[in-house]
Every structure is written in structure tokens, then in C-alpha cells.
Amino acid sequence: MMDALQRRDLAEIFSQIGNVFEQVLSPGSEIFAIRDRLLTLGAGTACMSGSGSAVYGLFTQESEARAAAEELQKVYAQTWLVESV
């Protein structure tokens, strides 16, 4: 991961992101539905945060992130579009 970060290789960075706690969830968990929806909407990767309080998607294009947030807000009121620092 450090090498990918230094090279700014987003594809490699995205492929390394995951959460081992996802392994204990049932396959029908809403966490997976949200994650899969983010991926369908253009996220380079999507993952459950920590112990599952949130699901996030990482996008390379702001326009795709904005459109995904607008789409998810139709179903999930607590959807936010944020920019990393």
C-alpha cells in the first residue's frame, strides 16, 4: 500500500482497501447492498468503515461522486458528499 500511495496508483490503492469485519456479515446485509450500489454508481472502491457505522465510496471524479450522493440520498437520508483532506 505504501508503494501504491507513493506512486499515486489509484487502481492499486483501491484494490488494497477492505474491511475484515465484512467477513462476519450475512450475505444479505444492507452493508453489501449499499457497497454494491456505490460501485455501480462509479466508485473506484467502496467499503464498510470500522465496525459498520458507515459505508463509503471513493471516486476519482467529483461529478460521479455528486451524482452517486444524490442517488443514494433518495433512499438513505444520511448520505453525505465529502472531500478528503
PyRosetta script that sets phi, psi and omega in degrees:
from pyrosetta import init, pose_from_sequence

init()
pose = pose_from_sequence("MMDALQRRDLAEIFSQIGNVFEQVLSPGSEIFAIRDRLLTLGAGTACMSGSGSAVYGLFTQESEARAAAEELQKVYAQTWLVESV")
pose.set_psi(1, -41.5)
pose.set_omega(1, -179.6)
pose.set_phi(2, -60.5)
pose.set_psi(2, -42.5)
pose.set_omega(2, 178.3)
pose.set_phi(3, -61.9)
pose.set_psi(3, -43.3)
pose.set_omega(3, 179.9)
pose.set_phi(4, -63.3)
pose.set_psi(4, -39.9)
pose.set_omega(4, 177.6)
pose.set_phi(5, -64.0)
pose.set_psi(5, -43.3)
pose.set_omega(5, 179.7)
pose.set_phi(6, -65.1)
pose.set_psi(6, -34.9)
pose.set_omega(6, 179.1)
pose.set_phi(7, -84.1)
pose.set_psi(7, -8.3)
pose.set_omega(7, -175.6)
pose.set_phi(8, 57.0)
pose.set_psi(8, 40.5)
pose.set_omega(8, -179.2)
pose.set_phi(9, -89.1)
pose.set_psi(9, 90.5)
pose.set_omega(9, -174.8)
pose.set_phi(10, -61.0)
pose.set_psi(10, -38.4)
pose.set_omega(10, 179.8)
pose.set_phi(11, -60.5)
pose.set_psi(11, -44.3)
pose.set_omega(11, 179.3)
pose.set_phi(12, -68.2)
pose.set_psi(12, -42.4)
pose.set_omega(12, 177.8)
pose.set_phi(13, -59.2)
pose.set_psi(13, -49.0)
pose.set_omega(13, -179.7)
pose.set_phi(14, -59.0)
pose.set_psi(14, -38.7)
pose.set_omega(14, -177.6)
pose.set_phi(15, -69.4)
pose.set_psi(15, -19.8)
pose.set_omega(15, -177.8)
pose.set_phi(16, -91.3)
pose.set_psi(16, -10.9)
pose.set_omega(16, -175.5)
pose.set_phi(17, -82.2)
pose.set_psi(17, 133.5)
pose.set_omega(17, 178.8)
pose.set_phi(18, -169.7)
pose.set_psi(18, 175.8)
pose.set_omega(18, 179.3)
pose.set_phi(19, -142.1)
pose.set_psi(19, 116.5)
pose.set_omega(19, -177.4)
pose.set_phi(20, -63.9)
pose.set_psi(20, -22.6)
pose.set_omega(20, 178.7)
pose.set_phi(21, -66.6)
pose.set_psi(21, -21.1)
pose.set_omega(21, 177.7)
pose.set_phi(22, -61.9)
pose.set_psi(22, -25.1)
pose.set_omega(22, -178.1)
pose.set_phi(23, -65.0)
pose.set_psi(23, -23.6)
pose.set_omega(23, -176.9)
pose.set_phi(24, -95.2)
pose.set_psi(24, -2.4)
pose.set_omega(24, 179.1)
pose.set_phi(25, -82.2)
pose.set_psi(25, 150.9)
pose.set_omega(25, 174.8)
pose.set_phi(26, -70.0)
pose.set_psi(26, 148.8)
pose.set_omega(26, -178.3)
pose.set_phi(27, -57.7)
pose.set_psi(27, -25.6)
pose.set_omega(27, -179.4)
pose.set_phi(28, -89.4)
pose.set_psi(28, 10.3)
pose.set_omega(28, -177.7)
pose.set_phi(29, -60.4)
pose.set_psi(29, 141.9)
pose.set_omega(29, 177.8)
pose.set_phi(30, -63.2)
pose.set_psi(30, -25.1)
pose.set_omega(30, 175.5)
pose.set_phi(31, -53.6)
pose.set_psi(31, -46.7)
pose.set_omega(31, -178.9)
pose.set_phi(32, -68.5)
pose.set_psi(32, -35.7)
pose.set_omega(32, 178.2)
pose.set_phi(33, -62.7)
pose.set_psi(33, -43.5)
pose.set_omega(33, 179.0)
pose.set_phi(34, -67.1)
pose.set_psi(34, -45.1)
pose.set_omega(34, 179.1)
pose.set_phi(35, -58.3)
pose.set_psi(35, -47.3)
pose.set_omega(35, -178.8)
pose.set_phi(36, -65.4)
pose.set_psi(36, -35.7)
pose.set_omega(36, 178.4)
pose.set_phi(37, -65.4)
pose.set_psi(37, -42.2)
pose.set_omega(37, 176.9)
pose.set_phi(38, -59.4)
pose.set_psi(38, -42.8)
pose.set_omega(38, 179.0)
pose.set_phi(39, -64.3)
pose.set_psi(39, -42.3)
pose.set_omega(39, 178.2)
pose.set_phi(40, -62.1)
pose.set_psi(40, -34.3)
pose.set_omega(40, -178.6)
pose.set_phi(41, -83.1)
pose.set_psi(41, 4.5)
pose.set_omega(41, 172.1)
pose.set_phi(42, 111.5)
pose.set_psi(42, 3.5)
pose.set_omega(42, 177.8)
pose.set_phi(43, -65.0)
pose.set_psi(43, 141.0)
pose.set_omega(43, 175.3)
pose.set_phi(44, -70.5)
pose.set_psi(44, -29.6)
pose.set_omega(44, 173.3)
pose.set_phi(45, -157.8)
pose.set_psi(45, 160.3)
pose.set_omega(45, 177.1)
pose.set_phi(46, -149.5)
pose.set_psi(46, 147.1)
pose.set_omega(46, -172.2)
pose.set_phi(47, -159.0)
pose.set_psi(47, 154.1)
pose.set_omega(47, 171.3)
pose.set_phi(48, -74.9)
pose.set_psi(48, 137.9)
pose.set_omega(48, 177.3)
pose.set_phi(49, -87.2)
pose.set_psi(49, 147.5)
pose.set_omega(49, 173.5)
pose.set_phi(50, 41.1)
pose.set_psi(50, -121.9)
pose.set_omega(50, -179.8)
pose.set_phi(51, -97.5)
pose.set_psi(51, 16.1)
pose.set_omega(51, 170.5)
pose.set_phi(52, 108.8)
pose.set_psi(52, 18.6)
pose.set_omega(52, 180.0)
pose.set_phi(53, -75.1)
pose.set_psi(53, -16.0)
pose.set_omega(53, -178.8)
pose.set_phi(54, -154.8)
pose.set_psi(54, 162.5)
pose.set_omega(54, 171.4)
pose.set_phi(55, -125.4)
pose.set_psi(55, 135.2)
pose.set_omega(55, -178.8)
pose.set_phi(56, -127.7)
pose.set_psi(56, 155.6)
pose.set_omega(56, 173.8)
pose.set_phi(57, -125.4)
pose.set_psi(57, 144.6)
pose.set_omega(57, 176.6)
pose.set_phi(58, -109.7)
pose.set_psi(58, 127.9)
pose.set_omega(58, -176.4)
pose.set_phi(59, -119.6)
pose.set_psi(59, 149.4)
pose.set_omega(59, 175.8)
pose.set_phi(60, -93.8)
pose.set_psi(60, -19.1)
pose.set_omega(60, -179.2)
pose.set_phi(61, -118.1)
pose.set_psi(61, 124.8)
pose.set_omega(61, 179.7)
pose.set_phi(62, -59.4)
pose.set_psi(62, -38.3)
pose.set_omega(62, -178.6)
pose.set_phi(63, -61.8)
pose.set_psi(63, -39.5)
pose.set_omega(63, 176.9)
pose.set_phi(64, -67.7)
pose.set_psi(64, -40.1)
pose.set_omega(64, 179.1)
pose.set_phi(65, -63.9)
pose.set_psi(65, -43.2)
pose.set_omega(65, 179.6)
pose.set_phi(66, -62.9)
pose.set_psi(66, -45.5)
pose.set_omega(66, 179.4)
pose.set_phi(67, -64.0)
pose.set_psi(67, -39.9)
pose.set_omega(67, 178.6)
pose.set_phi(68, -64.8)
pose.set_psi(68, -43.1)
pose.set_omega(68, 179.0)
pose.set_phi(69, -61.3)
pose.set_psi(69, -43.6)
pose.set_omega(69, 179.5)
pose.set_phi(70, -62.3)
pose.set_psi(70, -40.0)
pose.set_omega(70, 179.6)
pose.set_phi(71, -67.6)
pose.set_psi(71, -45.4)
pose.set_omega(71, -178.9)
pose.set_phi(72, -68.6)
pose.set_psi(72, -30.4)
pose.set_omega(72, 179.0)
pose.set_phi(73, -63.9)
pose.set_psi(73, -20.1)
pose.set_omega(73, 177.3)
pose.set_phi(74, -66.8)
pose.set_psi(74, -29.0)
pose.set_omega(74, -177.9)
pose.set_phi(75, -109.3)
pose.set_psi(75, -37.4)
pose.set_omega(75, -175.8)
pose.set_phi(76, -118.9)
pose.set_psi(76, 101.7)
pose.set_omega(76, -175.9)
pose.set_phi(77, -59.5)
pose.set_psi(77, -32.3)
pose.set_omega(77, -178.6)
pose.set_phi(78, -91.2)
pose.set_psi(78, 60.2)
pose.set_omega(78, 176.0)
pose.set_phi(79, -113.7)
pose.set_psi(79, 131.0)
pose.set_omega(79, -179.2)
pose.set_phi(80, -129.2)
pose.set_psi(80, 143.8)
pose.set_omega(80, 171.4)
pose.set_phi(81, -100.4)
pose.set_psi(81, 120.9)
pose.set_omega(81, -178.8)
pose.set_phi(82, -132.0)
pose.set_psi(82, 161.1)
pose.set_omega(82, 177.6)
pose.set_phi(83, -115.3)
pose.set_psi(83, 135.9)
pose.set_omega(83, 178.4)
pose.set_phi(84, -71.0)
pose.set_psi(84, 157.9)
pose.set_omega(84, 179.8)
pose.set_phi(85, -111.9)
pose.dump_pdb("model.pdb")
